[in-house]
Amino acid sequence: MVVDGNTLKVTGSDGDTTINASISVSDGVAGYALILPKPLVSFLTTLASEQMVCIESSAQQDDVVVSPDGSSPYRFRTIASTFPQAAAPSGEPISVDFIELPAGLASARTAVSKENPVIQLISDESGLTLHATDNYRLARVHLSNAGFGEFSGILPLQVLDRVAKMNTSKVVIDSRARVISFISADVVLSTRLLSVPFPAVEGVVQALPPHMVVLPSAELLQACSRLAAITESSPVKCLLTSKSLTLNVANADLGSGAEEVSVSSNQGAGDFEFLARLGYIQDAVVATGTETVVLHYSGSVQPLFVKADGGLDVLTVVMPVRG
């Protein structure tokens, strides 16, 4: 924490991701303190948002004193340590429109790997594309107004969650240093791009299968919810005809069940049978956020493509279960 005039600058960093935030203060006296963030943040979150606090420290003290109005002061120990070298790109800021980013991340996160929770970002003249995969399913979300020039990189999901909350208005890219900064009115988040492998997913989503049907999302989700009473982990057998989608589950210990959902429109190729995990289908339909959902398919051993019917451009690819 650094006081400069009537501005308090707070910087947090783990060496890979750095967040700078500034707020106006009164009666500021130049000073510097290095503290562990969690105890102070936990304390401040217990206070009312409009409650004023006085923060004091000096070179002779081993702590920072925080005195809320009408309450006893708390002392937080300063630490003697070297602050991590902050990641900070050099480049010209590019204006961005990230208003759809929170919804885009919400749609993509169901396919994020739990072992390696990362998102691939690809920006070009068409906009910004988010890719996520756990190797069993793949999510692609395209934000047509969120592009910021030619860019491709992999970032942790938790970093992008922070970016989505900070009303980002500008981006700075340093390709040589592999660093990107997201800038809002009072906060700058800078982070290094991850050097981890990411599957070549562009070819998978480039061309949708020729056969498709449209289904009502609410009815499909209700059917999945009822079938989940029997099983969430065992595969569900999907039988698609020109008029309906029938879902069948069977569990040797719990029982069996079937649900039928009427097809709104059909451009298919006769009957089609597909075996997939029930939860994956359910997540894919929820991710679309639309009243109707489009299923694209080509064969029983080929991936199932679940696409939003309007709204945000959301596509989830579900791999079949080999039965």
C-alpha positions in Angstrom: 0.0 0.0 0.0 1.4 3.4 -1.1 0.0 6.8 -0.1 0.8 9.5 -2.6 -0.8 12.8 -1.9 -4.5 12.1 -1.5 -4.4 8.8 -3.4 -4.0 5.4 -1.9 -2.5 2.9 -4.4 -2.9 -0.8 -3.5 -0.9 -3.4 -5.5 -1.2 -7.2 -5.1 1.0 -9.6 -7.1 2.1 -13.3 -7.1 4.7 -12.7 -9.8 2.4 -13.8 -12.6 -0.7 -11.7 -12.1 -0.6 -8.1 -10.7 -3.5 -6.0 -9.7 -3.2 -2.2 -9.1 -6.1 -0.3 -7.6 -6.4 3.4 -6.6 -8.8 5.2 -4.4 -9.0 8.8 -3.2 -8.3 9.5 0.5 -8.3 12.5 2.8 -5.4 13.8 4.9 -3.0 11.6 3.1 0.7 11.5 4.3 3.2 9.9 2.0 4.1 6.4 3.1 4.5 2.7 2.2 3.5 -0.6 3.9 3.7 -4.2 2.8 1.2 -6.5 4.4 -0.5 -9.9 3.9 -3.9 -9.2 2.2 -6.2 -11.8 3.6 -6.4 -10.6 7.2 -7.0 -7.0 6.2 -9.5 -7.9 3.5 -11.4 -10.2 5.8 -11.7 -7.4 8.4 -12.8 -4.7 5.9 -15.5 -6.9 4.5 -17.2 -6.9 7.9 -17.6 -3.1 7.8 -20.5 -1.2 6.1 -19.6 0.1 2.7 -20.1 3.7 3.8 -18.1 3.4 7.0 -15.0 5.6 7.1 -11.7 4.1 8.4 -8.4 5.7 9.3 -5.2 3.8 8.3 -1.9 4.7 10.0 1.6 3.4 9.7 5.2 4.6 10.0 8.7 3.4 9.4 9.1 2.9 13.2 6.0 0.6 13.5 5.8 -3.1 12.7 2.0 -2.9 11.9 -0.7 -1.0 10.1 -3.4 0.4 12.4 -6.9 0.4 11.0 -9.5 2.4 13.0 -13.1 2.3 11.8 -15.4 5.1 13.0 -16.9 4.2 16.3 -14.9 1.0 16.7 -11.7 -0.1 18.4 -8.5 -0.1 16.2 -7.1 -3.3 14.7 -3.4 -3.8 14.1 -2.1 -5.8 11.1 1.5 -6.8 11.0 3.7 -5.6 8.2 6.1 -8.1 6.6 9.7 -7.8 5.6 9.8 -9.3 2.2 10.7 -8.5 -1.4 7.7 -7.6 -3.4 7.3 -9.8 -6.6 8.4 -8.2 -9.9 5.1 -7.0 -11.3 4.1 -8.0 -14.9 3.6 -4.8 -16.8 3.4 -4.7 -20.6 4.6 -1.9 -22.8 2.3 -0.9 -25.7 -0.6 1.3 -26.8 -4.0 0.8 -25.0 -6.7 -0.6 -27.2 -10.3 0.3 -26.4 -12.6 -2.8 -25.8 -16.2 -3.6 -25.2 -16.4 -6.4 -22.6 -20.0 -6.0 -21.7 -20.8 -9.6 -22.8 -17.7 -11.1 -21.2 -19.4 -12.1 -17.9 -22.1 -14.0 -19.9 -19.5 -15.5 -22.2 -17.5 -16.9 -19.2 -20.7 -18.2 -17.6 -21.4 -20.2 -20.8 -17.9 -21.5 -21.2 -17.1 -22.5 -17.7 -19.0 -25.8 -17.7 -16.4 -27.2 -20.1 -13.4 -25.9 -18.2 -11.0 -28.6 -16.9 -11.1 -29.0 -13.2 -7.4 -30.0 -13.2 -6.3 -27.1 -15.4 -9.0 -24.3 -15.3 -7.9 -22.2 -18.2 -9.6 -20.4 -21.1 -8.1 -19.8 -24.6 -8.7 -16.3 -26.0 -8.6 -15.6 -29.7 -9.2 -12.1 -30.9 -9.4 -11.1 -34.5 -11.5 -8.8 -36.8 -14.6 -10.9 -36.1 -14.5 -10.4 -32.3 -13.3 -12.4 -29.3 -13.6 -16.2 -29.1 -13.4 -18.1 -25.8 -12.5 -21.8 -25.9 -12.7 -24.2 -22.9 -12.3 -28.0 -22.8 -11.9 -30.9 -20.4 -11.3 -33.3 -23.2 -14.8 -34.7 -22.9 -16.6 -31.6 -24.1 -15.6 -28.4 -25.7 -17.2 -24.9 -25.3 -16.8 -22.1 -27.8 -18.3 -18.7 -27.1 -18.0 -15.9 -29.7 -18.3 -12.2 -28.6 -18.7 -10.2 -31.8 -18.0 -6.8 -30.2 -15.2 -7.7 -27.8 -12.2 -8.1 -30.2 -9.0 -6.1 -29.7 -6.9 -6.9 -32.7 -4.9 -10.0 -33.5 -4.3 -12.0 -30.3 -4.2 -15.6 -29.1 -3.3 -16.6 -25.5 -4.3 -18.8 -22.6 -5.3 -17.3 -19.2 -6.5 -18.8 -15.9 -10.3 -18.7 -15.5 -10.0 -16.9 -12.1 -8.1 -14.1 -13.8 -10.8 -13.7 -16.4 -13.4 -13.7 -13.7 -11.8 -10.7 -12.1 -11.5 -9.0 -15.5 -15.2 -9.5 -16.1 -16.0 -7.7 -12.8 -13.9 -4.6 -13.2 -15.6 -2.8 -16.1 -12.6 -3.2 -18.4 -12.4 -0.4 -21.0 -8.8 -0.9 -22.4 -6.3 -3.7 -23.2 -2.6 -3.5 -23.6 -0.7 -6.4 -25.2 3.1 -7.0 -25.0 3.6 -10.1 -27.3 7.4 -10.1 -26.7 7.0 -10.3 -22.9 3.8 -12.4 -23.2 2.0 -10.1 -20.9 -1.5 -8.6 -21.2 -3.1 -5.8 -19.1 -6.8 -5.1 -18.6 -7.6 -1.5 -17.6 -10.6 0.1 -16.0 -11.1 3.5 -14.4 -9.4 2.6 -11.1 -8.0 -0.9 -11.6 -5.2 -2.3 -13.8 -4.8 -6.1 -14.0 -1.6 -7.4 -15.7 -0.9 -11.0 -16.2 1.5 -13.3 -18.0 0.1 -15.6 -20.7 0.3 -19.3 -19.7 2.7 -21.5 -21.5 0.6 -24.6 -21.4 -0.6 -26.8 -24.2 -4.1 -26.3 -25.5 -5.8 -28.7 -27.9 -6.2 -27.5 -31.5 -10.0 -27.0 -31.2 -10.6 -24.6 -34.1 -10.9 -27.5 -36.6 -13.5 -29.2 -34.5 -15.9 -26.2 -34.4 -15.2 -24.8 -37.9 -17.9 -26.7 -39.7 -21.1 -27.9 -38.0 -22.6 -31.3 -38.9 -25.2 -31.1 -41.7 -28.1 -32.6 -39.7 -29.9 -30.6 -37.1 -33.1 -30.4 -34.9 -34.5 -27.6 -32.7 -35.7 -28.5 -29.2 -37.4 -26.4 -26.4 -34.8 -25.8 -23.8 -37.1 -25.8 -20.8 -38.7 -29.1 -21.6 -35.3 -30.7 -22.3 -33.9 -29.5 -19.0 -37.0 -30.7 -17.1 -36.6 -34.1 -18.7 -32.9 -34.2 -17.7 -33.7 -33.2 -14.1 -36.2 -36.0 -13.7 -33.8 -38.5 -15.2 -31.0 -37.3 -12.9 -33.0 -38.9 -10.0 -32.0 -42.3 -11.5 -28.4 -41.3 -12.5 -26.1 -38.5 -13.2 -23.0 -40.5 -14.0 -24.3 -43.3 -16.1 -24.8 -42.7 -19.8 -28.2 -41.6 -21.3 -29.4 -43.1 -24.5 -30.7 -40.5 -26.9 -33.0 -41.6 -29.7 -33.9 -38.9 -32.1 -36.7 -39.2 -34.7 -38.5 -36.7 -36.9 -40.9 -35.9 -34.2 -39.2 -36.3 -30.8 -36.1 -36.9 -28.7 -36.4 -39.8 -26.3 -33.9 -40.0 -23.4 -33.5 -43.4 -21.6 -31.4 -44.1 -18.5 -31.0 -47.4 -16.7 -29.1 -48.1 -13.5 -28.8 -51.6 -12.1 -29.0 -50.3 -8.5 -31.5 -47.4 -8.8 -33.8 -48.3 -11.6 -34.7 -46.8 -15.0 -36.6 -44.0 -16.7 -37.4 -42.4 -20.0 -38.5 -38.9 -21.1 -39.8 -37.7 -24.5 -39.3 -34.1 -25.8 -41.1 -32.9 -28.9 -39.0 -31.6 -31.7 -39.8 -28.0 -32.8 -38.2 -28.4 -36.3 -36.2 -31.0 -38.0 -33.6 -31.0 -40.7 -32.2 -34.4 -39.9 -31.5 -37.6 -41.7 -33.9 -40.1 -40.2 -33.5 -41.8 -36.8 -30.4 -41.1 -34.8 -29.1 -42.8 -31.7 -26.5 -41.2 -29.4 -25.0 -42.2 -26.0 -23.7 -39.4 -23.7 -23.5 -38.4 -20.1 -26.7 -36.8 -18.9 -24.9 -34.0 -17.0 -23.0 -33.0 -20.0 -26.2 -32.6 -22.1 -27.8 -30.7 -19.2 -24.8 -28.3 -18.9 -24.7 -27.7 -22.6 -28.4 -26.7 -22.8 -28.0 -24.4 -19.7 -25.0 -22.7 -21.3 -27.0 -21.6 -24.3 -29.3 -19.4 -22.3 -31.9 -19.5 -25.1 -35.6 -20.7 -25.2 -34.8 -23.2 -27.9 -31.6 -25.2 -28.5 -30.2 -26.6 -31.8 -28.6 -30.0 -31.9 -26.2 -30.7 -34.8 -25.2 -34.3 -35.4 -23.7 -36.6 -38.1 -23.4 -40.1 -36.6 -23.7 -42.1 -33.4 -19.9 -42.2 -32.8 -19.4 -38.6 -33.7 -19.6 -35.6 -31.3 -22.9 -33.9 -30.6 -23.0 -30.1 -31.2 -25.3 -28.1 -28.9 -25.8 -24.6 -30.1 -27.7 -21.5 -28.9 -30.7 -20.6 -31.0 -30.1 -16.9 -31.1 -28.7 -14.6 -28.4 -25.0 -15.1 -27.5 -23.1 -17.3 -30.0 -22.6 -20.3 -27.7 -21.6 -23.8 -28.9 -20.8 -26.9 -26.8 -19.4 -30.1 -28.3 -20.2 -33.3 -26.3 -18.2 -36.4 -27.0 -20.1 -39.7 -27.2 -19.8 -42.5 -24.7 -18.7 -45.7 -26.3 -21.3 -48.3 -25.4 
